[in-house]
Amino acid sequence: MQNIHRIAKPLLALLILPSLMACSNLSQRQQNAAIGAGVGAIGGSILTGGSTLGTLGGAAIGGVIGHGSTGSKR
């Protein structure tokens, strides 16, 4: 069990890295939609106690809101 915990963090970081690099060629609006979907999924999951429908609904609503926002470029 100790060995699993020792290699879990580096393995998780290695698995997340390609997903972060995949967003580099997206437009600002697409990046906002992806971030909104992620935040919405987490929020929907928390608010509904881990319900699949709540998670998917939160992701959909967050994606739409993120796509509609332009962000502030000052």
N, CA and C atoms as a LAMMPS dump frame, in Angstrom:
ITEM: TIMESTEP
0
ITEM: NUMBER OF ATOMS
222
ITEM: BOX BOUNDS ff ff ff
-5.0000000000000000e+02 5.0000000000000000e+02
-5.0000000000000000e+02 5.0000000000000000e+02
-5.0000000000000000e+02 5.0000000000000000e+02
ITEM: ATOMS id mol type element x y z
1 1 1 N 0.813 -1.186 0
2 1 2 C 0 0 0
3 1 3 C 0.863 1.259 0
4 2 1 N 1.978 1.222 0.692
5 2 2 C 2.888 2.362 0.761
6 2 3 C 3.441 2.695 -0.631
7 3 1 N 3.747 1.67 -1.416
8 3 2 C 4.287 1.899 -2.759
9 3 3 C 3.264 2.545 -3.683
10 4 1 N 2.017 2.18 -3.515
11 4 2 C 0.969 2.762 -4.351
12 4 3 C 0.849 4.256 -4.085
13 5 1 N 0.872 4.652 -2.834
14 5 2 C 0.778 6.071 -2.489
15 5 3 C 2.012 6.841 -2.967
16 6 1 N 3.148 6.216 -2.983
17 6 2 C 4.381 6.893 -3.378
18 6 3 C 4.4 7.186 -4.875
19 7 1 N 3.836 6.302 -5.688
20 7 2 C 3.873 6.527 -7.137
21 7 3 C 2.581 7.125 -7.675
22 8 1 N 1.564 7.269 -6.84
23 8 2 C 0.276 7.783 -7.315
24 8 3 C 0.368 9.243 -7.749
25 9 1 N 1.021 10.091 -6.973
26 9 2 C 1.087 11.514 -7.318
27 9 3 C 1.849 11.774 -8.612
28 10 1 N 3.052 11.224 -8.806
29 10 2 C 3.719 11.457 -10.081
30 10 3 C 2.947 10.883 -11.272
31 11 1 N 2.297 9.747 -11.07
32 11 2 C 1.526 9.144 -12.146
33 11 3 C 0.325 10.017 -12.491
34 12 1 N -0.343 10.553 -11.494
35 12 2 C -1.47 11.441 -11.729
36 12 3 C -1.028 12.707 -12.468
37 13 1 N 0.085 13.271 -12.068
38 13 2 C 0.606 14.454 -12.752
39 13 3 C 0.945 14.147 -14.204
40 14 1 N 1.501 12.975 -14.446
41 14 2 C 1.846 12.568 -15.805
42 14 3 C 0.602 12.375 -16.658
43 15 1 N -0.464 11.897 -16.068
44 15 2 C -1.697 11.683 -16.817
45 15 3 C -2.455 12.982 -17.074
46 16 1 N -2.324 13.959 -16.196
47 16 2 C -3.028 15.23 -16.365
48 16 3 C -2.306 16.145 -17.36
49 17 1 N -1.019 16.023 -17.479
50 17 2 C -0.231 16.917 -18.331
51 17 3 C -0.729 16.978 -19.777
52 18 1 N -1 15.869 -20.458
53 18 2 C -1.488 15.976 -21.843
54 18 3 C -2.82 16.705 -21.963
55 19 1 N -3.69 16.56 -20.981
56 19 2 C -4.971 17.264 -21.062
57 19 3 C -4.782 18.769 -20.92
58 20 1 N -3.803 19.195 -20.162
59 20 2 C -3.533 20.629 -20.046
60 20 3 C -2.902 21.171 -21.323
61 21 1 N -2.033 20.397 -21.933
62 21 2 C -1.38 20.841 -23.162
63 21 3 C -2.343 20.846 -24.346
64 22 1 N -3.407 20.077 -24.282
65 22 2 C -4.36 20.007 -25.382
66 22 3 C -5.114 21.32 -25.56
67 23 1 N -5.183 22.136 -24.559
68 23 2 C -5.924 23.401 -24.631
69 23 3 C -5.086 24.546 -25.195
70 24 1 N -3.841 24.315 -25.527
71 24 2 C -2.97 25.415 -25.94
72 24 3 C -3.362 26.014 -27.284
73 25 1 N -3.973 25.23 -28.181
74 25 2 C -4.305 25.776 -29.494
75 25 3 C -5.78 26.146 -29.621
76 26 1 N -6.506 26.192 -28.512
77 26 2 C -7.904 26.583 -28.532
78 26 3 C -8.025 28.102 -28.496
79 27 1 N -9.131 28.601 -29.043
80 27 2 C -9.384 30.032 -28.955
81 27 3 C -9.741 30.386 -27.514
82 28 1 N -9.76 31.657 -27.216
83 28 2 C -10.08 32.102 -25.862
84 28 3 C -11.491 31.674 -25.475
85 29 1 N -12.414 31.742 -26.402
86 29 2 C -13.804 31.356 -26.135
87 29 3 C -13.905 29.864 -25.858
88 30 1 N -13.158 29.05 -26.603
89 30 2 C -13.171 27.606 -26.373
90 30 3 C -12.544 27.258 -25.026
91 31 1 N -11.484 27.966 -24.666
92 31 2 C -10.866 27.737 -23.361
93 31 3 C -11.833 28.105 -22.245
94 32 1 N -12.552 29.213 -22.398
95 32 2 C -13.531 29.62 -21.392
96 32 3 C -14.637 28.571 -21.256
97 33 1 N -15.07 28.007 -22.381
98 33 2 C -16.115 26.985 -22.339
99 33 3 C -15.613 25.732 -21.629
100 34 1 N -14.383 25.325 -21.896
101 34 2 C -13.822 24.135 -21.247
102 34 3 C -13.667 24.353 -19.737
103 35 1 N -13.182 25.508 -19.355
104 35 2 C -13.031 25.814 -17.932
105 35 3 C -14.401 25.888 -17.266
106 36 1 N -15.36 26.518 -17.926
107 36 2 C -16.711 26.604 -17.38
108 36 3 C -17.343 25.235 -17.215
109 37 1 N -17.122 24.346 -18.17
110 37 2 C -17.67 22.989 -18.07
111 37 3 C -17.048 22.232 -16.9
112 38 1 N -15.755 22.399 -16.713
113 38 2 C -15.087 21.729 -15.593
114 38 3 C -15.568 22.232 -14.245
115 39 1 N -15.653 23.536 -14.119
116 39 2 C -16.117 24.129 -12.856
117 39 3 C -17.584 23.784 -12.621
118 40 1 N -18.379 23.81 -13.683
119 40 2 C -19.79 23.473 -13.554
120 40 3 C -19.993 22.022 -13.152
121 41 1 N -19.177 21.126 -13.699
122 41 2 C -19.285 19.705 -13.342
123 41 3 C -18.96 19.493 -11.871
124 42 1 N -17.929 20.147 -11.401
125 42 2 C -17.57 20.023 -9.985
126 42 3 C -18.673 20.603 -9.106
127 43 1 N -19.168 21.78 -9.477
128 43 2 C -20.233 22.396 -8.699
129 43 3 C -21.511 21.576 -8.708
130 44 1 N -21.886 21.06 -9.867
131 44 2 C -23.08 20.236 -9.955
132 44 3 C -22.957 18.96 -9.158
133 45 1 N -21.777 18.376 -9.164
134 45 2 C -21.546 17.158 -8.391
135 45 3 C -21.646 17.431 -6.894
136 46 1 N -21.079 18.54 -6.462
137 46 2 C -21.129 18.885 -5.04
138 46 3 C -22.556 19.2 -4.601
139 47 1 N -23.268 19.969 -5.407
140 47 2 C -24.617 20.384 -5.022
141 47 3 C -25.607 19.224 -5.002
142 48 1 N -25.383 18.211 -5.836
143 48 2 C -26.334 17.098 -5.905
144 48 3 C -25.828 15.855 -5.201
145 49 1 N -24.741 15.959 -4.48
146 49 2 C -24.226 14.811 -3.741
147 49 3 C -23.617 13.737 -4.617
148 50 1 N -23.058 14.11 -5.739
149 50 2 C -22.393 13.151 -6.613
150 50 3 C -23.297 12.541 -7.665
151 51 1 N -24.472 13.077 -7.857
152 51 2 C -25.41 12.564 -8.856
153 51 3 C -24.843 12.749 -10.272
154 52 1 N -24.999 11.726 -11.09
155 52 2 C -24.514 11.808 -12.47
156 52 3 C -25.249 12.899 -13.234
157 53 1 N -26.54 12.96 -13.068
158 53 2 C -27.334 13.972 -13.755
159 53 3 C -26.939 15.385 -13.315
160 54 1 N -26.688 15.563 -12.036
161 54 2 C -26.255 16.867 -11.536
162 54 3 C -24.89 17.262 -12.072
163 55 1 N -23.99 16.281 -12.173
164 55 2 C -22.66 16.547 -12.711
165 55 3 C -22.736 16.937 -14.182
166 56 1 N -23.497 16.171 -14.963
167 56 2 C -23.622 16.475 -16.394
168 56 3 C -24.366 17.791 -16.629
169 57 1 N -25.392 18.032 -15.821
170 57 2 C -26.114 19.297 -15.942
171 57 3 C -25.239 20.487 -15.591
172 58 1 N -24.451 20.356 -14.543
173 58 2 C -23.536 21.429 -14.169
174 58 3 C -22.486 21.682 -15.241
175 59 1 N -22.002 20.606 -15.851
176 59 2 C -21.014 20.76 -16.924
177 59 3 C -21.624 21.469 -18.129
178 60 1 N -22.852 21.101 -18.463
179 60 2 C -23.508 21.737 -19.612
180 60 3 C -23.762 23.218 -19.356
181 61 1 N -24.284 23.53 -18.19
182 61 2 C -24.576 24.928 -17.861
183 61 3 C -23.285 25.737 -17.762
184 62 1 N -22.262 25.169 -17.124
185 62 2 C -20.979 25.863 -17.019
186 62 3 C -20.32 26.083 -18.371
187 63 1 N -20.446 25.108 -19.261
188 63 2 C -19.881 25.263 -20.605
189 63 3 C -20.557 26.375 -21.383
190 64 1 N -21.88 26.454 -21.269
191 64 2 C -22.618 27.51 -21.97
192 64 3 C -22.253 28.878 -21.404
193 65 1 N -22.185 28.98 -20.091
194 65 2 C -21.815 30.26 -19.478
195 65 3 C -20.376 30.628 -19.84
196 66 1 N -19.474 29.656 -19.794
197 66 2 C -18.083 29.928 -20.148
198 66 3 C -17.925 30.339 -21.597
199 67 1 N -18.712 29.726 -22.486
200 67 2 C -18.637 30.078 -23.908
201 67 3 C -19.14 31.491 -24.15
202 68 1 N -20.111 31.896 -23.377
203 68 2 C -20.677 33.237 -23.549
204 68 3 C -19.829 34.338 -22.952
205 69 1 N -18.951 33.992 -22.016
206 69 2 C -18.132 35.029 -21.394
207 69 3 C -16.9 35.296 -22.234
208 70 1 N -16.494 36.537 -22.254
209 70 2 C -15.315 36.903 -23.038
210 70 3 C -14.095 37.108 -22.17
211 71 1 N -14.3 37.211 -20.856
212 71 2 C -13.172 37.464 -19.97
213 71 3 C -12.747 38.913 -20.067
214 72 1 N -11.901 39.341 -19.166
215 72 2 C -11.457 40.734 -19.199
216 72 3 C -10.011 40.768 -19.663
217 73 1 N -9.79 41.493 -20.725
218 73 2 C -8.444 41.681 -21.274
219 73 3 C -8.083 43.142 -21.098
220 74 1 N -7.434 43.446 -19.99
221 74 2 C -7.061 44.845 -19.738
222 74 3 C -5.595 44.998 -19.76
